[in-house]
Amino acid sequence: MNDDSKITRRAFIAVSTLIGANIAFAKDKPNTARVVPRKVSPNETLNLAGIGVGGKGREDILSCSRENVVALCDVDLEYASHTFKRLPNAKVYQDFRKMFDEMGKDIDAVTISTPDHTHALIAYTAMKLGKHVYVQKPLTHTVAEARLLQKTAREMKVATQMGNQGHSGTGVRELCEMIWTGAIGELKEVHIWTDRPQGRWAQGVGEPLPEEPVPPSMDWNLWIGPAPVRPYNKGYAPHKWRGWIDFGCGSLGDMGCHIMDPAFWALKLDKATEVVVDIVKQEGRNSQTYPAWSIVKYEFPARENMGPVTIYWYDNGNKPERPADIPPEEVLGDGDNGSLFIGTKGYLTAGEYGGKPRLVPESKMNDYKKPDPFIPRVNGSNHYRNWLEACKGGEPACSNFDYAVPLTEVVLLGCIAQRLERRLKYSFTEGKFIGDEEANALLTKPYRQGFELPV
């Protein structure tokens, strides 16, 4: 391994200083040092950097470009070239460590839109350097990483946001208000579905792909990062990594933090002490990718003022059975993506991000008046602005890590159930599965030397 591949290079002297001489982050020696983020008033301009700016990251950093974008970083310079052209005054990097090395003092906040397996490594490093972070969904690749990021964000007192943009929308707030005021009575079941992946990326593939030449514009070693080394193939990068277990979290990781979010919030699932996760049915389980499709069942016990509830996840175009009293011509959700809430007094459906919540059958809406709003709205429903205002000392962003981590945890528990294809019982208070060490081993992962995290 060459010197540039190591996270312990000069870029991380600041981080190493914070945590003491022992890079192993001994758990019995908690770190108390902290880099204080630069205070920025609401009328000042933030200095931003974008990390992973070739795909979704292009939209992420451009959506923040009213601020001062000083640096852009992507391991594939050609893939990200359109973003570089849009922001010609930003300095370009291929290695985020070098970027922090050279410009760390000039950066207030970063957007992180890399593949799932590198989210935590980059976000942890940035927060330890006192940077505010916006991280794409799912927040992390493992449950242990999610909990680490929540702990670090609290310790460093930085503004955070996960990129589940629907959480800033009006629709998800209306949905919660409808459910909390008894529009469909006591909730019993929620069915959540997506059309992903349906050919967008590989799932159900049990063998690694053959070696192909690495594009000259890409640093494949940096793209691999903490994952086990394997030869390059365009079936992994830059576009189709999501289904591969080493890099992504499959269709559930891709869409769960979006479509499951309304149920998570409305049903107060962050208050649950435990959950049972089971596989109703799936096809294509293997050691390389997530299954071709699955139906995942979550059983949550009573919490606060809500009774037990069962949530079903369907992917790759599978959908729940339509209740007999909902006419077949009425669209549920957005069609290909959405959710159906079943209560003791009726049904409620919503779209991909919780949008357009409505009672079904449609005739039920004729006599229904939505409650007056009582959940604070996000300015312009703008998820990026919501985070930027938090970076400037405003209220915490709506999907900050204290909210996003429990949601991500629920999603990732389903990913573990898919990999093991069996019933699992998990304690949120203990942060582990009950009586299943094989499942507990999947709450974290091994890290390639030089790219370790303290988990």
N, C-alpha and C positions, 0 to 999 in steps of 0.2 A: 504493500500500500504506500503510495507516495505521500509526501508531507501535506499536500493540499487536501487530502481526504479526511483529515483528522479534525474532529470538533475541538480538540485541545490546542489548536493553533493559536497564534497571537490574538485572533479575533475574540477569543474567549478568556483572555486574561482578566477582564473586568468581572466576568461571571465567576471565574475560579476564585478571584479575590473575595467575592461576596460569600462564597460557600466554604471558604477556608482552603487549606492546602490539600485536603483529601477530596478528590473529584468523585469519589464514590458516594458522597452525600450521606454519611452515616446517619441513620434514623435516630440514634440516641444523642445526636449533637445538632439540634435544630439551629437553622441559620436565623440570625436576628438582624443582620445587616440589610440595608435597603437603599436602592438608588431612587431618589425622589424624582418623579416626573416633573418636567418643566411646567410651571404654571402658565397657562395661556388664558387670557380673558376672552369673553364671548366675541369681542370685536377684533381680536388678533387672528392671524393666519397660522395654521398648523403647518409644520414641515412633515410631509408624508413620504413613505416609501411603499412600493408595491412589490410583493414577493410572489412569484408565480403569476405572470401577467399575460400569458398567451391565450388562455381559454376564458373561463368564467372570470378569471382575475382581471382581464381587460376591462370588463364592465365594472368590476369592483373599484379599481383604482380610478377609472374615468368618472365614475359617479361621485368621487371625492375630489375631483380635479379643480374645484373652486378654491380649494386650499392650495398650498404650495408643494407640488410633487417634486421632490429633490432627487429621488433615486428610484430606479426600476431594476428588478432582478428576475432572471429566468434562466434555467439551465439550458434551454433551447433558444438560441438567439434568433433563429429564423422564424420559429413558431410565434415568438413574441414581437417580431419586427414591426407589425402594424401598431402595436401600443407604443413602441419606441418613437415611431414617426408622429403619433398623435401628441406626444409629450416630449418634444425635442430638447427641452432645457434640463431634463432629468438625466443624471449620470447613470450609465448602464453597467450592470454587473451580471455575472453568471453564477457567482457564489455568494450567498447571503452573508457568509461569515466575513468575507473580504469587505462587503458593503458596510457591515457594522464596524469592522476594523477602521475603515477610512472615514466613515461619515456618521458614526454612532452619535457623536455629540450634536450633529445637525438634524437628527431625526426625532420627531416627537411621537409618531404613531405609524403603524404598518398595517397594510392589508395582506392577508396570507391566504392564497388560493391555489396551493400546490395539491398534489394527490394526498389522499387521506393519511398515508403512512408517514408523512413528514410534517403534518400539521403541528403536532405536539412539540417536536424538536425545535422548530422555528419559533413557535409562540412562546415556549418556555424561555428560550434564549432572549427573545425580544423583551419579555416582561422583566426578566432578571436585569436587563439593562435599562429598566425604567420606561419602556415604551408601551403606549396604549396599543391594543391589538383588535383587529377585526378578522375573524377566522371563519373560513367557509365551513358549511355543514358536510358530513357530521363533524362535530368539533374535533374528535380524535379518532384514532384507529383502535384503541382499547379503552376499557373501563378505567384501568389504573392511570392511564394518561389523562383522562378526563378529570379524575379526582386531583391529580397533580396540578393541572392548570387552574382549577378552582382555588386550590390552596395558595398557589403562587400569585394569582390575581389579587386575592385578599391581602396577602403579605406585602405585595409591592404597591397596592393602592392605585392600580391603573384602571382605565376605562376599557371595558371589553364588550364584544358583541359577536354572536354567532350569525352566520349568514343565512338564517331562515327568515327571509324577508317578509313572509306572510305574517309574522308575529307583530309587525308594525301596522298591519292593515286594520281597517274598520270592521271587516267581516268577522274576523276571529273574536273581536270584542263583542259584536252583536250576538254571536253564537253563545258566548259565555253568559251574557246577560239574559238571553232567552232561556237557557238551561237553568241558571241560578234562580230565575223567577218562576220556574215550574211549568214552562211551556209544554213539556211532554212528560211531566211527572218525574218519578224516580227512575234514574237511568239503570238499565239492566245489561245492555249490550251495545257495543260500537263495532261497526264493520268498516275497514279502511282498505282501499285498493289503489293499485297503480298499474299502468301499462309497461313500466320499466322491467327488464331491459329491452325486450322485444327487438333484438338485433342491434341495439346501440353498442353493446359490448358483450363479451363472451361470459356465459355462466353455464355450469354443467359440463365444463371441459376438464378432463382429468389428467392431461399431460402438459408439460411445459411446451412452449412453442420453439421451433427451430431457430438457430442463430441467423441473424441478418446483419448486414453492415450498419454500424451506428451512423446516423446522419452527421455530416461534418460540423453542423451547427450545434450539436448537442453534447453535453458532458454527461455521459451515461453513468459514470461513477457517482456524480452528485445527484442524479435523478434517483438512483437506487437508494442512496442515503443509508438509513438504518436497516433496510431489508437485506435478506440474504442475496448474495450476488448471483445473477443469472445473465445469460447472453441477451443482447438486445433483440427485440422483434417489434415491428410496428403494431402488432396486436396488443402490446402493452402500452406503448407511449408514442405520441403524446396524448392520444384520445381515449384508448379503450382499456384503461387500467382498472376500472371500478370493480369488475367481477373477480379479479384475482385476489386471493386472500392475503397475499403478501403486501398488496398495495391499496386495496379498497375495502369496502364493506358491502358490496353488492347493491341490489335494488333497494333493500331495506335501509342501508346506510345512505343511499342517494336521496330517497324520497321520504323516509320515515320522519326526519326532523321537520319536514314541511307538512305532510298530510296527517301525521299523528299529533302534531302540535295542538290543534284545537281540542282534541280529546284530552290530552295531557293537562292542559290548562283548565278546561271546563270541569273536568272530573277530579281536579286537585290530586293528581297522581304523585306529585312530589311529596305528599304527606303520607304515602303508603310506607309501611315498615317492611313489607316483603311482597314478593310476586312469584307466581308459578308460571313458567314459560314452557310451552309444549308445541310440538309439531303435529298438526292435524294431518297433513299430507304434503309431500314434496317429491320431486324427481331430480335425479342427477347429482346426488351428494358425492363429493370426492375431496381429495386433499389439496387441490390446486385452486379451484374456483368455488364460488357460492353455487347452490343448486340452481338448476334451470328454472324452477319455479317452486313456490312454497305457500302454504297456508299456516301461519303462526298464531297460536292462541296464548293470550296473556290473561291470567286470573288475578285480580287485585282484591284484597280484603277491604272491609269497611274502613273509612278514614274520615276524620272530622264529621261533617254532617251528611256524609254520603255512604250508601250501602255498597256491598260488593258489586263488582262490575267485571264483565268479560269483554276483552277486546280481541278482534280477529284482524290479522293482516293478510292481504292477498296481493301477489305480484304477477308480473309477466302477462297481464291481461285477464287473470282470473278475477271473478267478482262474486260477491255473496248472492245467495238465493234471494230473489225479490219477494218481499212480503205480498201475500195474495191480495191484500186490500190496497195496494198501490198500483194504479193502472199502468200497463206495460209501455204506453207511449210517453209517460213522464220520465224525464231524465233525472237520474240520481247523480249527485256530485256534479262534476264536469263531464261525465260520461266515462272517459278513460281513467280519470283519477278522481278521488273524492272519499267521502265518509257518510255513513248512515248511522244515526243515533236512534236507539230503540228504547223508549221509556214506557212506563205504566199507562201513560195517557196518549201515546202516539209516536210519531216519527219526525225526525229533523234531519235534513241532508245539507251538505256544504261541499264546496269545490276544493280544488287542490290545496290552496293556502287558507282554507276556512272562509273563502269568499262566498257571497250570496247564500247565507244560511236561510233556510226556509222550511216551513212545515210541509209535509207530504202526507196524503195527496194534496195537490195544489189548492183544492177547494177549502182546505183547512186554513189557508192564509187569508181567505176572503173575510173571515170574521175575527182575525187576530191582529192585534196592534202590538208592535214591538215595544218593549219597555223604554222609558226615557233613558238615555245613556248615563251610566254611572261609572264605567271604567274609563280612566283618562285616555284620550286619543293621542296618537303620535302626530306631530306636526307634519302635515302633508302625507301621512302614512309612509314617510321616507326613512327607510331603515338605516341608510348611510348617514343622513343628517342626524338621526337620533343618536348614533354613536359619536359623531363629530361634536355634537353639543355636550355629550358626556365628557369627551376629551378636554373640553374647555371649561370644565367645572360644573356642568349642569347635572341634572338628575341622572342616576345610572341608566344606561341604555336598557331597553325593554327585554332584550334577550342576552343580557350580560351573563357571565359564567355561572352566577348563582342560580339562574334559571336554566341556562343551556346545558349545564352539566347533568342534572338529573334527567332531563329529556334525552340527551345523548346516551346516558347510561341505559335507559329503558330500551332504546333502539338497539344498542350493541348487545344487550342480553338476548334479544331475538336472533342476532347474527350468530351468537354462540350456540343457541339451540339449533339453528340450521346446520352448523358444522357438526354437531354431535347427534342430531336427529333423535332426541329423546326429551322426556319431561325433566325439567330442572326447577328447583326451588331456591330462590335467592333472597337473602336478607340485606335490605338497604342499610340498616343500622350497622351491621357487621361488615358490609362490603364484600360478601362472599357467598358462594353457593353452599347449601346445607348438605353435607355428606357426599360431596362429589369433587374429589381432588382433580380429576381430569378436566372438569369444567372450570375449576378455580385456576388452573394453569393457563386457561385461555383469557383470563381477565387482564393478562399482560402478555408480553412477547419478548423473545430474545432480541438484542440489538447488536448490530454489526460493530466490531471494535472501532472506537473513535467516534461513534454516533450514539453513545449511551444516554439514557435519562435516569433520574433517581426514582425509579419505580420498582 
